[in-house]
Structures are given as C-alpha cells and as structure tokens.
Amino acid sequence: MYIKYLLLLYLGLGKKTIDKLLSHFGTEMTILHKLSDDDIEAVVGDKIAQNIIKARDGKMHIVEGGGGVYGKVE
C-alpha cells in the first residue's frame, strides 16, 4: 500500500474545519508535519486534533481500496 500524504479532506474533516485550519496555519503540509499537538488542538479541539495526530504518526487505520473500490479511513 502506498500512502505518501493523507490530506485533511480524507481524515473526515469538513470544508469549514479545513478552511479554519488553513486560515490559522497556511498549508496542509504545515498542519500535518510542523505543528505541535497543542497548536492544532487550540484551533479545532481535541477530537479532530487527535485524528490529525494519528494520521501524522502513521497510526490512522486505513482500509485499502482496489478493483474499483476506493480506500477509506476508519
């Protein structure tokens, strides 16, 4: 399975939440790779921050796609 970056959209975040994060921090790569856990939590709360942190740490459970079926995050 090849996963280089798991973008915010695929973490189950809505457009408003993504826009809020981007307006505070600039880019998805900054959010996913450079911010402290506390920085993210201060903007979007604990539950969403934990999902971002799990993805960043490679602990997000991902079901592979294939054969015309998309993969998904659980």
URWO-V159374 format. One line per field, one symbol per residue. ss: DSSP state (~ for helix, > for strand, _ for the rest). phi: phi as a letter, one per 30 degrees, with the letter a starting at -180 (. if undefined). burial: # if it has 9 or more other C-alpha atoms within 8 Angstrom, else .. A space follows every 50 residues. Layout:
ss->???
phi->???
burial->???
//
This chain:
ss->_______~~~~___~~~~~~~~~~~__~~~~~~___~~~~~~~~_~~~~~ ~~~~~~_____>>__>__>__>>_
phi->.cbdbcdeedciddedddddddddcjbdddddbcddedddddcbiddded dddddddicddbcdcliicddacc
burial->.......####.#...##.###...#.#.###..#....##.###..##. ######...#....#.....###.
//
